[in-house]
């Protein structure tokens, strides 16, 4: 397909990022040279500092020529001059002459400052008489000085200036796109391997041959027999050995040993005369003589025959035989995927309206999807009759198929019907917003025997649990109570030294450091109105309970520092990127740098206190919710407000629908908004309303809700103590966990969950923070594996997708 410059450039940049992240360094720098899109100043500097002059000049020559401009000429002159200097330092007179005339005399044709300096060098009989050399006898210091001069010339060179800055991208941009489109569960090849196949096809089609073959070697997933055979036909035995060595070594097995022996023997014979070749062949065993008929064949025929013999040897080699087939795919497969995903992504990016109309797209906004950790969400066509996934790009249907196969890019309903739904109970008509009904019964859990439940050990109950979280590694749970005290439970293996993952099957220990310290926040002047909040930046805990923000060491419980004296009080905070964090206050939001302790921005837009903050790393936007029932979207680029929306239902007063919690789905687009009467799903950054779930009136109010770690479920807690599990993609109710399943009879009816924490790896494991200060861990029975199924909605409890019932 025809490739426009913009699409080509975007794809090259994404491939460069992928090669760098996967540490395919040789492929990376070859592609930089062959594409000429990005001049890697750091790599160029490494070649200078390491004294790799030929490599430095080869890299530079890919982007500019000696006579392009005076900066380019000076760059080449300085490289060759430094090379000459080092030869002089070694007193290598032969190399001096060898380097001086072929490499430096070209500058004699140009009457400039280089000419004069070159003339001075030629006239010198002793290099120490040169002022430059006399100061830089130490080659390391000379190279460092030389690199300083060269870097300045690179930055000033008009031919290179627009190639020096690499776009700021989210991590693993290209792999995230492929993961988003092609989840590919259950296949023999991984998503990363399929992406490499796509890149190899693109490089080959664009005639970037050096990069293509180097990537074959560095990735080791495809042995290019045709390329290997070219070396055999041309008699380039060293190159054949080098290519083969990337995949196997002589001592791997007898097949590899035989191939290497054949190549080395041919290299040896090539250095002999014709008669010597014949004599050398005749002393070999008969079975080897049969393969090399020097008496009867000319060199071309011999090598063609040898190539066929080696091909069969490669095919029979167990190390190589599964690397010989390249997947069949349409032309320009990777570019097609990129163009279609970009066309879909434009309306979702965080650029301004003007940018949207111009159809521009920033690579900063490439979606980031968790990969190689757990199965990603499947993205399907918005017209597809499958409600177990989120809408995808127009015209695209993505199912469990290889991204190298066009099945994953089939368009329209016909394709979706062909590949079917994962669960027929989730059938839906997306156009009408009316969801189909399942014949299954609602899974309702009433007794502890119907699930796995664990009450975490506690020596003192000191008020309700207001904040709760798992560690990122899943080996501990941290709670903050209403009296500003923290508690930490750790799971250990049997040896009591190494950590284990949190589970309802194993009881953890309430951790207490040897110092006996307790992590307790400062309490504000009005504790009854204070909102508790904390955020983990391992190994430090940032926490507040109406007073100053405290920073604790989680190993020793020592308070390291406090900052942010109220008023206004801190109500919520979260880390955004690196050392930048957002602090929600009574009436506004502060964006601060942790290192410099400076305020970057002060965001105003809410009429009441901030209740929650959520950051989308893909969209580079911060979403805030407030007690004024308003959602605001802020761009990290300049911190301007991109969108806002009030969540006011018809006939309701402002005090009623306070948004208690917001949270991004793992796709970093869909936003869960929770208040006491219903659940909403929005799409950032525009805050377009996607879905709404209204529970039964008898269960209200809602106290909390959160996504499962895989984004497939939403756990919702209520003041009556029950927990409801929803299908995230449809908001279908799949399971109800009643309070009797985890709270023993006889306890106060006022005991209910205030907060829920989702396990970072186990999608069906949750922890509940209760009003009595206890923490419970819940999991389904091992025989069940998950929480219930998706039944039909009960009367008065259902889903609204056609429009939002709120006044927007």
C-alpha positions, -999 to +999 in steps of 0.1 A: +000+000+000+011+036-005+027+050+026+023+087+034+053+103+051+034+109+083+023+073+088+057+060+078+074+083+103+050+073+132+055+037+125+093+040+124+093+059+157+072+032+174+095+004+160+126+023+173+110+025+207+102-013+206+137-022+196+152+000+223+129-015+250+137-051+239+174-043+239+178-051+202+206-024+200+222-033+167+188-034+149+179-001+166+209+018+153+207+002+119+171+013+116+181+048+127+206+049+099+184+033+072+153+053+080+172+086+087+143+098+109+161+100+143+197+108+149+207+092+182+230+117+198+237+094+228+247+065+206+269+088+184+285+101+215+293+066+227+311+058+195+332+089+200+340+083+236+349+047+229+371+057+200+351+037+174+359+062+146+348+040+116+315+033+133+310+070+142+316+081+107+294+054+092+266+065+115+270+101+106+273+094+069+238+079+070+223+113+078+246+139+062+274+141+037+307+159+040+298+187+016+262+192+028+272+223+049+301+236+069+289+219+101+289+185+084+323+191+070+336+201+104+321+170+119+338+147+095+371+166+098+371+165+136+364+127+136+392+120+112+415+144+130+410+128+163+416+094+147+449+108+134+458+122+168+454+088+185+475+071+158+502+098+165+500+092+203+507+055+196+537+066+175+521+046+147+537+064+118+524+039+092+489+044+104+495+082+105+502+082+068+475+057+060+449+078+078+462+112+069+461+110+031+430+089+023+408+105+050+421+140+055+434+151+021+399+155+008+396+186+030+425+202+010+399+208-018+380+232+005+396+266+014+383+270+049+395+267+085+398+229+081+423+235+053+445+257+074+445+232+103+452+203+080+481+222+065+495+227+100+492+190+107+511+181+076+539+204+083+544+191+119+573+167+123+565+159+159+529+156+170+538+170+205+545+203+188+508+206+181+491+227+207+459+205+207+479+173+211+501+186+238+471+193+260+454+159+253+480+131+254+455+111+275+431+097+249+401+095+272+403+132+280+409+140+244+379+121+233+357+138+259+368+172+247+363+161+211+328+149+219+319+182+235+329+200+202+312+174+180+279+176+200+278+213+195+283+209+158+255+182+157+231+205+174+238+234+151+238+214+119+206+223+099+205+189+083+203+172+117+184+196+138+149+182+131+161+146+138+176+151+173+145+149+196+127+116+200+089+120+208+078+114+243+059+081+243+042+060+269+060+028+275+057+000+249+035+020+225+036-004+195+033-035+216+003-020+234-014-013+201-009-049+190-020-062+224-051-040+223-061-054+189-048-090+191-050-105+226-042-139+210-048-161+240-039-198+237-016-195+207+019-209+204+034-176+196+033-146+220+021-112+211+057-100+211+068-126+186+039-118+163+048-081+165+084-090+154+070-109+124+050-078+115+081-055+119+102-079+097+076-078+070+074-040+071+112-037+070+115-061+041+088-043+021+104-009+028+138-024+017+154-017+051+174-049+046+202-043+071+178-038+100+156-067+088+183-093+089+199-079+120+165-082+138+162-118+126+194-125+144+187-105+176+152-117+180+160-153+170+124-161+159+130-165+121+159-181+104+159-166+069+171-195+048+171-174+016+194-148+032+217-175+046+218-192+012+229-160-004+261-161+016+267-197+006+262-189-031+285-159-030+311-177-009+309-153+020+316-179+046+323-156+075+290-139+071+272-172+069+289-184+101+280-151+119+243-154+108+241-190+119+258-182+152+229-160+162+206-190+163+228-220+173+264-229+182+285-259+172+281-277+205+243-274+206+238-307+188+253-329+160+232-311+133+247-277+143+282-291+145+279-305+110+267-272+095+295-252+111+320-278+101+309-276+065+311-238+064+345-237+081+358-263+056+345-243+027+363-212+041+395-232+044+392-247+008+384-212-006+419-201+006+436-230-013+445-233-049+424-255-073+448-285-071+451-282-033+413-282-031+410-315-050+437-331-028+421-318+004+387-333-007+401-367-015+415-372+020+380-368+034+357-398+041+337-410+011+303-397+025+317-362+027+334-364-007+300-371-023+287-337-012+315-317-027+323-328-063+351-304-070+364-325-099+332-321-118+317-289-108+325-252-112+324-230-082+288-217-089+274-252-093+292-264-062+278-237-040+243-241-054+245-278-045+261-270-011+232-246-004+207-273-010+226-297+012+228-271+040+191-263+036+183-299+044+206-299+074+190-268+087+155-283+083+165-314+103+181-293+131+156-293+160+168-259+171+162-243+137+133-263+122+106-243+141+121-210+129+119-215+092+083-206+084+073-170+081+036-164+087+014-157+056-001-122+058-014-095+036+010-068+024+018-039+047+001-056+076+016-036+103+010-002+086-027-012+080-031-020+117-015+013+127-035+034+103-068+019+114-061+021+152-050+057+147-082+066+129-101+052+158-079+068+184-082+103+171-116+110+188-102+097+221-069+116+223-064+145+247-057+171+221-077+202+216-108+204+194-088+221+168-064+192+166-093+168+163-107+186+133-072+187+118-071+149+123-037+152+139-027+125+164+001+126+190+022+096+196+021+106+233-015+093+234-008+057+222-030+035+244-012+015+270-025-020+277-011-043+304+007-071+286+027-102+296+010-099+330-025-111+325-049-117+296-059-083+281-094-072+273-108-082+240-118-053+218-147-058+195-167-038+170-193-015+184-219-033+162-208-067+173-233-088+193-209-095+221-212-075+253-183-091+271-158-065+258-155-028+252-161-010+219-132-009+194-122+010+163-149+014+137-150-014+112-127-036+133-136-068+150-108-082+172-111-117+185-089-145+196-069-146+164-034-139+153-026-103+145-006-117+115-039-131+102-065-109+086-092-126+107-085-101+134-094-072+112-126-084+096-153-058+094-190-057+103-216-080+119-210-109+096-175-114+109-186-110+145-213-137+140-188-160+123-164-160+153-191-158+179-193-147+215-174-160+244-206-163+265-240-165+250-255-151+282-239-117+273-257-112+240-268-076+234-282-052+209-258-022+211-281+000+189-311-003+211-294-005+245-317-035+255-296-064+267-307-100+262-318-122+291-301-152+304-319-184+315-294-189+343-303-181+379-286-153+399-257-166+419-264-156+455-240-163+483-255-164+518-233-186+539-195-187+547-194-222+533-203-209+499-172-188+495-137-184+510-135-157+537-108-147+560-109-121+588-074-105+591-060-108+627-062-076+647-052-069+683-072-037+686-101-023+666-097+014+664-124+028+642-138+020+608-115+014+579-116+044+556-089+035+531-076+001+520-051-012+494-031-042+483+006-037+476+015-037+439+031-072+444+001-085+463+020-095+494+005-072+519-027-052+527-026-017+541-055+000+560-061+035+573-087+038+600-110+067+611-087+075+641-058+081+617-039+048+625-025+025+598-023-013+599-003-035+577-008-073+572+019-093+554+016-128+539+047-150+544+058-183+531+064-212+555+099-201+562+086-168+577+113-149+557+101-147+521+069-130+512+038-147+497+008-135+478-024-124+497-050-151+498-080-161+518-064-195+523-035-183+543-036-161+574-012-132+573+006-115+602-003-081+615+031-065+609+049-046+637+085-034+633+110-041+660+109-004+669+074-007+681+064+024+661+028+029+649+020+049+618-004+076+629-014+107+610-019+141+623-056+148+629-072+181+617-092+205+638-125+190+625-119+153+624-156+145+619-155+163+585-120+151+574-114+128+545-087+102+549-064+095+520-031+077+512-009+067+483+019+043+481+052+051+464+073+021+474+088+020+500+072+052+512+036+058+523+020+093+518-010+097+541-033+123+556-063+124+579-073+160+579-040+173+591-006+175+574+005+149+549+029+124+565+055+104+547+063+070+564+088+043+558+068+010+554+096-011+568+103+008+600+070+028+603+091+058+609+076+092+600+102+107+577+085+141+570+053+161+570+041+189+548+010+208+537-004+225+568-042+230+566-063+249+559-072+239+533-073+203+542-060+175+520-088+153+508-071+131+482-038+127+464-023+105+438+010+102+420+008+111+383+042+106+367+077+102+381+078+126+410+047+147+401+017+143+423-018+159+426-033+170+459-070+174+462-080+201+486-112+216+501-118+237+470-090+231+444-062+209+432-024+214+436+001+199+412+034+196+429+069+182+422+081+160+450+118+166+443+117+204+440+088+208+465+074+234+441+038+239+430+035+234+392-002+243+389-032+253+409-064+240+394-097+256+402-131+245+389-149+227+417-173+245+441-168+220+469-141+197+481-123+172+459-134+136+467-112+116+443-086+119+416-078+095+387-049+097+362-048+082+327-013+076+317-023+070+281-044+101+276-022+122+299-052+136+317-062+140+353-099+135+362-112+150+394-145+144+412-160+167+438-186+170+465-204+193+440-212+162+419-190+174+392-163+157+371-135+177+356-108+166+330-075+184+331-047+181+305-012+176+318+000+197+289-005+231+304-031+219+329-060+234+311-095+221+317-106+199+288-141+190+299-165+190+329-198+174+337-223+176+365-239+144+377-273+158+388-303+135+384-337+150+377-354+163+408-324+156+430-308+182+453-271+190+450-263+173+483-275+139+472-253+126+443-218+132+457-193+113+436-175+092+462-150+075+439-136+075+404-113+050+388-100+043+353-105+009+336-073-008+326-078+005+291-072+040+305-102+054+286-133+042+304-139+059+338-160+044+366-178+071+386-195+060+419-220+078+440-245+065+465-274+059+441-259+045+409-228+037+389-217+055+357-192+047+330-177+077+310-152+079+282-123+103+288-112+128+279-146+140+265-167+125+294-191+110+269-216+089+289-213+052+281-234+033+306-253+036+339-264+010+365-292+016+390-294-009+418-325-018+437-338+009+460-338-015+490-300-019+487-291+018+486-269+036+494-238+024+476-206+029+498-179+020+473-171+003+439-139-007+422-128-026+391-112-061+393-075-062+384-083-076+349-111-050+343-137-077+337-157-071+369-169-043+391-173-049+428-200-027+445-206-025+483-237-013+500-247+000+534-268-031+540-236-051+539-241-069+506-215-070+477-227-071+441-204-083+413-211-067+379-198-076+344-178-045+336-185-044+299-223-047+303-229-038+340-249-070+342-253-083+377-236-117+379-234-124+417-247-111+450-227-117+482-249-111+512-236-099+545-243-132+562-216-148+540-187-130+557-200-114+590-210-138+618-246-136+632-251-114+662-228-085+652-243-051+649-264-044+619-244-012+614-214-032+603-209-029+566-180-023+540-168+013+537-141+005+511-131-024+487-096-032+475-091-054+445-062-079+444-035-068+418-032-103+403-063-124+413-094-109+396-118-126+420-100-117+452-112-087+472-106-072+506-133-053+525-127-025+550-156-025+575-171+001+598-160-019+629-123-017+619-120-053+606-107-063+572-121-093+554-106-111+524-131-128+501-126-153+473-150-177+455-147-214+462-118-231+444-144-254+427-162-223+413-132-202+403-152-170+398-182-151+412-214-164+397-227-159+362-247-132+343-284-134+348-313-112+337-319-080+356-344-080+384-374-057+383-363-022+392-326-030+386-311-026+352-289-009+327-293+022+307-271+027+277-292+047+252-289+078+273-281+090+308-309+096+332-289+125+347-292+161+336-259+164+317 
